[in-house]
Amino acid sequence: MTIDIINLQAVKSEAAELYRSGDYYCSEAIISTIRKYFAPDMPEQAIAMGSGFPVGMGGSMCTCGAVVGGIIALGYFFGRVRPKDTKVQKAMTLAKELHDYFRNKHKVLCCKILTKGMELGSPVHMEQCIAFTGEIAEKTAEIIARELGIAIERQ
C-alpha cells in the first residue's frame, strides 16, 4: 500500500474517538490509528505493546501514556531490529522531538501532574486525556509523514 497523502485531522479524530469510546486507552489508540493510516500490515500485536502504558505506565501516574504510544509508533517506522544498527539514532531523535513538543505545550509529561486535582475517570480527566490522545496521534502522524515524504492534509 502506497500512501500519497495523510489527513492529520482524520488521524487525530480517530485516535480520540477510540479512547472516548472505551475501545482502547491512549497509547493503544495511537498505535492502532497509526497502524490503520500508515501500516495496515503492522502486526496487531504492536497495539498490545502499548497496553502497559495508560494512566502513566500501568497506573503508576508517571509518563503520559499518549506520548509513549506515539514513541512506540515512531519506533516501528524508524527504529532498529538488528544490534548496532545506527537507525536507533533516528528513532531517538524523533522520540525526543515528540517528547519536547508535548513538554513545550503542556510543561510536563508526568501523568500525576497533568491530572492533579482531577478524579480519575471523571469527565474532566477523560476529556483532557482524549484531547492528549488526539493531539499526540496527530503530531506522530505529522512526523511520520514528514520523514517518509508523504503529503499532509490538515482538514
Residue, then its C-alpha position, 0 to 999 in steps of 0.5 A: m500500500t502506497i500512501d500519497i497523502i495523510n489527513l492529520q485531522a482524520v488521524k487525530s479524530e480517530a485516535a480520540e474517538l477510540y479512547r472516548s469510546g472505551d475501545y482502547y486507552c491512549s497509547e493503544a489508540i495511537i498505535s492502532t490509528i497509526r497502524k490503520y493510516f500508515a501500516p495496515d500490515m503492522p502486526e496487531q500485536a504492536i497495539a498490545m505493546g502499548s497496553g502497559f502504558p495508560v494512566g502513566m505506565g500501568g497506573s503508576m501516574c508517571t509518563c503520559g501514556a499518549v506520548v509513549g504510544g506515539i514513541i512506540a509508533l515512531g519506533y516501528f517506522f524508524g527504529r532498529v531490529r538488528p544490534k548496532d544498527t545506527k537507525v536507533q539514532k533516528a528513532m531517538t531523535l524523533a522520540k525526543e522531538l515528540h517528547d519536547y513538543f508535548r513538554n513545550k505545550h503542556k510543561v510536563l509529561c508526568c501523568k500525576i501532574l497533568t491530572k492533579g486535582m482531577e478524579l480519575g475517570s471523571p469527565v474532566h480527566m477523560e476529556q483532557c486525556i482524549a484531547f492528549t490522545g488526539e493531539i499526540a496521534e496527530k503530531t506522530a502522524e505529522i512526523i511520520a509523514r514528514e520523514l517518509g515524504i508523504a503529503i499532509e492534509r490538515q482538514 
